[in-house]
Amino acid sequence: MTGLSTHVLDATAGTPAVGMRVRLFHSAQGEISTATTDGDGRIGEVIPGPVEPGVYRLSFDTESYFEATSTPSFYPEVSVSFTVTDPDAHYHVPLLLSPFAYSTYRGS
């Protein structure tokens, strides 16, 4: 399996972050994709594979997500930059989110 996927979990609510807009940027090409998380907080194909080598950035619209539930938050956007080196690999970038903190890692 190749490509790029993401998954957003709302750690405060203990649920997937449904309906969050996520934009993908390439360092040389600018914005190349926009998608919204599904009912499980996932975007199965931010872009289908293979993903060309380079530096990418996922931008998660946390402000709109938290405003929809009237939840005060500190980060209006979370940006995660990462490097793709192998076009034959699958890249999964999860985000664990709360109104005042977040973490991420390279998933599988």
Secondary structure as GFF3:
##gff-version 3
##sequence-region A 1 108
A	DSSP	beta_strand	3	10	.	.	.	ID=ss1
A	DSSP	beta_strand	15	16	.	.	.	ID=ss2
A	DSSP	beta_strand	21	26	.	.	.	ID=ss3
A	DSSP	beta_strand	30	36	.	.	.	ID=ss4
A	DSSP	beta_strand	42	48	.	.	.	ID=ss5
A	DSSP	beta_strand	54	60	.	.	.	ID=ss6
A	DSSP	alpha_helix	62	67	.	.	.	ID=ss7
A	DSSP	beta_strand	78	84	.	.	.	ID=ss8
A	DSSP	beta_strand	90	98	.	.	.	ID=ss9
A	DSSP	beta_strand	101	104	.	.	.	ID=ss10
###
